[in-house]
Amino acid sequence: MLKSPVFKITLNHMLSLPDEIIAPFLAQNQRRVRAIATFEGKRLEFYGAIQKRNGNHYMMFGKRYQKELGIFPKDLFELQFFEDTSKYGVEVPEEFEAVMLTDIEAYQIFETLTDGKKRGLIYAIARYKNTQTKIDKTLLLCENLKKGIRDPRELFR
């Protein structure tokens, strides 16, 4: 499995990635990675995309991750990348997986969506803390997919 060495990085609106760290991933066309960030004894695992803008590579690191890790802009923390071997490029909640396995028609429709739309819907379910809410929202998603609704704003109504 492809993995980077642990490296130190600071947050400046986004993560500016060193070329020597990401080169092996890009060489294997791995633009999505699993990452582990550590700061002052706290550990955060997340998935992200290596993006390119103005000749530089970067990765988004949202406010939620910053808060969870307890970092502020300019703080120095450790990061390590691993090859993303997940199916969707994001951790799938058990509740989502269980409901999808019981509704084959909705699952088949879900699989026809773009990878980004799939990840967005999984993130939308994962943000709920309550198990029953995750189940209810996934059931609602399944019903709306079967009704032909594809607009993400309408899928959970």
Residue frames as qw, qx, qy, qz and C-alpha x, y, z in Angstrom:
[[0.000, 0.890, 0.456, 0.000, 0.00, 0.00, 0.00],
 [0.385, 0.519, -0.007, 0.763, 1.25, 3.44, -0.94],
 [0.421, -0.841, -0.302, 0.157, 1.93, 5.80, 1.98],
 [0.278, 0.808, -0.198, 0.481, 3.86, 8.99, 2.53],
 [0.474, -0.030, -0.574, 0.667, 6.29, 9.69, 5.31],
 [0.254, -0.823, -0.444, 0.247, 4.92, 11.74, 8.21],
 [0.394, 0.326, 0.064, 0.857, 5.53, 15.40, 7.45],
 [0.133, -0.555, -0.435, 0.697, 4.93, 18.72, 9.18],
 [0.131, 0.483, 0.511, 0.699, 2.60, 21.28, 7.65],
 [0.046, 0.304, 0.397, -0.865, 0.77, 24.48, 8.53],
 [0.238, 0.665, 0.706, 0.061, -2.72, 25.54, 7.64],
 [0.051, -0.330, 0.103, 0.937, -3.07, 28.66, 5.50],
 [0.589, 0.295, -0.024, -0.752, -6.73, 28.60, 4.32],
 [0.953, 0.207, -0.131, -0.177, -5.89, 25.18, 2.83],
 [0.756, -0.435, 0.411, 0.264, -3.06, 22.69, 2.97],
 [0.440, 0.780, -0.400, -0.193, -0.24, 23.51, 0.53],
 [0.965, -0.133, 0.226, 0.032, 1.23, 20.10, -0.29],
 [0.217, -0.677, 0.600, 0.366, 4.96, 19.48, -0.88],
 [0.685, 0.481, -0.402, -0.371, 5.67, 18.00, -4.32],
 [0.240, 0.386, -0.885, 0.100, 8.01, 15.32, -2.95],
 [0.383, 0.007, 0.769, -0.511, 5.23, 14.01, -0.68],
 [0.681, 0.408, 0.340, -0.504, 2.49, 13.77, -3.29],
 [0.311, 0.556, -0.623, -0.454, 4.57, 12.80, -6.34],
 [0.066, -0.093, 0.992, 0.047, 4.26, 9.02, -5.72],
 [0.392, 0.451, 0.680, -0.425, 0.46, 9.35, -5.44],
 [0.442, 0.692, -0.076, -0.566, 0.16, 11.42, -8.60],
 [0.109, 0.447, -0.817, -0.348, 2.45, 9.00, -10.47],
 [0.064, 0.147, 0.987, 0.002, -0.08, 6.24, -9.74],
 [0.258, -0.363, -0.460, -0.768, -3.03, 8.50, -10.58],
 [0.410, -0.510, -0.704, 0.275, -4.13, 8.52, -6.94],
 [0.018, 0.489, 0.026, 0.872, -5.75, 11.92, -6.47],
 [0.652, -0.595, -0.059, -0.467, -7.85, 10.88, -3.47],
 [0.426, 0.279, -0.744, 0.433, -6.04, 9.91, -0.30],
 [0.670, -0.647, -0.364, -0.009, -6.75, 8.84, 3.23],
 [0.264, 0.608, -0.362, 0.655, -4.96, 11.15, 5.65],
 [0.654, -0.567, -0.434, 0.247, -4.05, 11.10, 9.31],
 [0.117, 0.723, -0.170, 0.659, -3.39, 14.43, 11.01],
 [0.668, -0.463, -0.474, 0.338, -1.99, 14.71, 14.53],
 [0.090, 0.645, -0.148, 0.744, -1.63, 17.72, 16.80],
 [0.222, -0.445, 0.531, -0.687, -0.85, 17.87, 20.52],
 [0.233, -0.052, 0.924, -0.299, -1.91, 14.27, 21.14],
 [0.644, 0.422, 0.359, -0.528, -5.08, 14.48, 19.04],
 [0.247, -0.105, 0.833, 0.483, -5.52, 12.33, 15.94],
 [0.575, 0.509, 0.209, -0.606, -7.88, 12.86, 13.02],
 [0.379, 0.019, 0.816, 0.436, -8.42, 10.53, 10.08],
 [0.462, 0.651, 0.212, -0.564, -10.08, 11.95, 6.96],
 [0.642, 0.308, 0.564, 0.418, -10.28, 11.57, 3.19],
 [0.089, 0.813, -0.015, -0.575, -9.34, 14.28, 0.75],
 [0.744, 0.584, 0.241, 0.216, -8.50, 15.14, -2.83],
 [0.472, -0.365, 0.248, 0.763, -5.16, 16.38, -4.07],
 [0.398, 0.851, 0.342, -0.020, -6.03, 19.41, -6.18],
 [0.557, -0.029, 0.210, 0.803, -3.94, 21.65, -8.40],
 [0.134, 0.947, 0.291, -0.008, -4.22, 25.41, -8.82],
 [0.128, 0.959, -0.253, 0.016, -1.69, 27.80, -10.34],
 [0.594, 0.513, -0.593, 0.179, 0.88, 25.02, -10.58],
 [0.094, -0.368, 0.751, -0.540, 0.70, 24.17, -6.87],
 [0.533, -0.263, -0.787, -0.166, -0.95, 21.21, -5.20],
 [0.238, -0.272, 0.456, -0.813, -3.21, 21.65, -2.22],
 [0.331, -0.344, -0.877, -0.049, -5.93, 19.96, -0.17],
 [0.390, -0.607, -0.101, -0.685, -8.93, 21.44, 1.56],
 [0.401, -0.136, -0.764, 0.487, -8.99, 21.19, 5.37],
 [0.268, -0.656, -0.405, -0.578, -12.34, 22.53, 6.57],
 [0.263, -0.566, 0.327, -0.709, -13.31, 24.29, 9.77],
 [0.899, -0.311, -0.040, -0.306, -14.84, 21.08, 11.14],
 [0.885, 0.118, -0.288, 0.345, -11.48, 19.28, 10.87],
 [0.248, 0.534, -0.344, 0.732, -9.64, 22.28, 12.32],
 [0.540, -0.531, 0.193, -0.624, -11.97, 22.38, 15.30],
 [0.970, -0.173, -0.128, -0.109, -11.82, 18.62, 15.84],
 [0.795, 0.186, -0.277, 0.506, -8.01, 18.66, 15.81],
 [0.438, -0.821, -0.182, 0.317, -7.82, 21.92, 17.80],
 [0.559, -0.057, 0.231, 0.794, -5.64, 23.81, 15.33],
 [0.163, 0.888, 0.164, -0.398, -5.59, 27.37, 14.10],
 [0.645, 0.733, -0.050, 0.209, -4.03, 28.88, 10.98],
 [0.212, 0.786, -0.503, 0.291, -0.23, 28.86, 11.18],
 [0.727, -0.451, 0.485, -0.181, -0.16, 25.98, 13.73],
 [0.317, 0.480, -0.799, -0.175, 2.37, 23.31, 12.79],
 [0.815, -0.123, 0.437, -0.360, 0.94, 19.78, 12.80],
 [0.226, -0.293, 0.883, 0.290, 1.83, 16.36, 11.40],
 [0.759, 0.381, 0.041, -0.527, 0.19, 14.77, 8.40],
 [0.268, -0.252, 0.888, 0.276, 0.57, 11.46, 6.59],
 [0.666, 0.321, -0.194, -0.645, -1.11, 10.22, 3.43],
 [0.466, -0.069, 0.882, 0.021, -2.17, 6.70, 2.54],
 [0.154, -0.046, -0.753, -0.637, -3.56, 5.20, -0.63],
 [0.572, 0.062, 0.287, -0.766, -7.34, 5.45, -0.60],
 [0.086, 0.031, -0.970, -0.224, -8.67, 1.92, -0.94],
 [0.355, 0.352, 0.633, -0.591, -12.24, 2.79, 0.03],
 [0.385, 0.469, 0.748, 0.267, -15.05, 2.30, -2.46],
 [0.134, 0.887, 0.406, 0.174, -16.32, 5.89, -2.41],
 [0.406, 0.437, -0.174, 0.783, -13.36, 7.90, -1.13],
 [0.339, -0.492, 0.254, -0.761, -15.07, 8.52, 2.18],
 [0.021, -0.013, 0.933, -0.359, -15.91, 6.49, 5.28],
 [0.464, -0.292, -0.550, -0.630, -19.40, 5.07, 4.86],
 [0.447, -0.286, 0.514, -0.674, -21.66, 5.04, 7.95],
 [0.106, 0.023, 0.993, -0.052, -22.86, 1.57, 8.93],
 [0.397, 0.482, 0.564, -0.540, -26.46, 2.76, 8.93],
 [0.431, 0.612, -0.275, -0.604, -26.20, 3.98, 5.33],
 [0.175, 0.330, -0.894, -0.248, -24.64, 0.72, 4.20],
 [0.215, 0.165, 0.923, -0.273, -27.25, -1.40, 6.00],
 [0.477, 0.567, 0.341, -0.579, -30.21, 0.49, 4.52],
 [0.386, 0.588, -0.480, -0.525, -28.72, 0.46, 1.01],
 [0.029, 0.198, -0.974, -0.103, -28.23, -3.32, 1.24],
 [0.309, 0.349, 0.816, -0.342, -31.95, -3.73, 1.95],
 [0.469, 0.745, 0.247, -0.405, -33.09, -1.59, -1.00],
 [0.638, -0.011, 0.555, 0.534, -31.45, -2.94, -4.14],
 [0.368, 0.759, 0.428, 0.326, -33.35, -0.61, -6.49],
 [0.147, -0.988, 0.030, 0.030, -32.20, 2.52, -4.62],
 [0.622, -0.519, 0.434, 0.395, -28.66, 1.13, -4.38],
 [0.623, 0.296, 0.532, 0.491, -28.53, 0.57, -8.14],
 [0.180, 0.920, 0.239, 0.254, -29.71, 4.14, -8.76],
 [0.426, -0.865, 0.185, 0.191, -27.18, 5.43, -6.23],
 [0.702, -0.227, 0.481, 0.474, -24.40, 3.61, -8.08],
 [0.519, 0.604, 0.415, 0.439, -25.28, 5.47, -11.32],
 [0.106, -0.991, -0.057, 0.061, -24.52, 8.85, -9.70],
 [0.472, 0.704, -0.378, 0.373, -21.17, 10.57, -10.16],
 [0.672, -0.085, -0.548, 0.491, -18.48, 9.78, -7.60],
 [0.097, 0.196, -0.275, 0.936, -18.64, 13.30, -6.23],
 [0.568, -0.341, -0.163, -0.731, -22.42, 13.18, -5.81],
 [0.813, -0.236, -0.532, 0.020, -22.14, 9.81, -4.03],
 [0.489, 0.006, -0.483, 0.726, -19.55, 11.23, -1.62],
 [0.165, -0.288, 0.079, -0.940, -21.70, 14.31, -1.01],
 [0.721, -0.352, -0.313, -0.508, -24.71, 12.19, -0.12],
 [0.777, -0.169, -0.530, 0.295, -22.64, 9.96, 2.16],
 [0.267, 0.137, -0.356, 0.885, -21.20, 13.06, 3.89],
 [0.413, -0.369, -0.104, -0.826, -24.74, 14.40, 4.32],
 [0.829, -0.346, -0.395, -0.194, -25.79, 11.22, 6.14],
 [0.710, -0.011, -0.470, 0.525, -22.56, 10.96, 8.16],
 [0.063, 0.420, -0.233, 0.875, -22.95, 14.42, 9.66],
 [0.676, -0.503, -0.129, -0.523, -25.89, 13.23, 11.79],
 [0.061, -0.456, 0.786, -0.413, -24.85, 11.95, 15.21],
 [0.667, -0.039, 0.529, -0.523, -27.98, 9.98, 16.04],
 [0.223, -0.082, 0.935, 0.264, -28.13, 6.45, 14.61],
 [0.356, 0.558, 0.733, -0.154, -31.89, 6.56, 14.05],
 [0.247, 0.822, -0.008, -0.512, -31.61, 9.87, 12.22],
 [0.043, -0.475, 0.739, 0.475, -28.99, 8.37, 9.90],
 [0.268, 0.209, 0.935, 0.104, -31.32, 5.45, 9.17],
 [0.307, 0.727, 0.509, -0.344, -34.33, 7.72, 8.62],
 [0.165, 0.777, -0.253, -0.552, -32.42, 10.06, 6.30],
 [0.108, -0.280, 0.864, 0.404, -31.02, 7.13, 4.30],
 [0.313, 0.427, 0.847, -0.053, -34.54, 5.67, 3.94],
 [0.271, 0.824, 0.218, -0.448, -35.77, 9.06, 2.73],
 [0.008, 0.614, -0.579, -0.536, -32.85, 9.26, 0.30],
 [0.249, 0.020, 0.938, 0.238, -33.73, 5.82, -1.08],
 [0.330, 0.641, 0.663, -0.201, -37.38, 6.73, -1.61],
 [0.202, 0.849, -0.030, -0.488, -36.50, 9.99, -3.35],
 [0.115, -0.430, 0.751, 0.488, -33.94, 8.32, -5.61],
 [0.276, 0.255, 0.916, 0.143, -36.62, 5.85, -6.69],
 [0.273, 0.791, 0.445, -0.319, -38.99, 8.76, -7.39],
 [0.605, 0.574, 0.243, 0.495, -36.42, 10.17, -9.82],
 [0.173, -0.984, 0.044, -0.015, -35.28, 13.07, -7.65],
 [0.826, 0.182, -0.110, 0.522, -31.60, 13.86, -8.27],
 [0.061, 0.782, -0.143, 0.604, -31.23, 17.41, -6.93],
 [0.489, 0.006, -0.687, 0.537, -29.20, 17.08, -3.68],
 [0.166, -0.150, 0.310, -0.924, -31.24, 19.87, -2.08],
 [0.706, -0.103, -0.141, -0.686, -34.43, 17.85, -2.61],
 [0.618, 0.115, -0.777, -0.028, -33.18, 14.36, -1.79],
 [0.280, -0.099, -0.787, 0.541, -33.62, 14.71, 1.99],
 [0.336, -0.019, 0.170, -0.926, -37.00, 16.48, 2.00]]
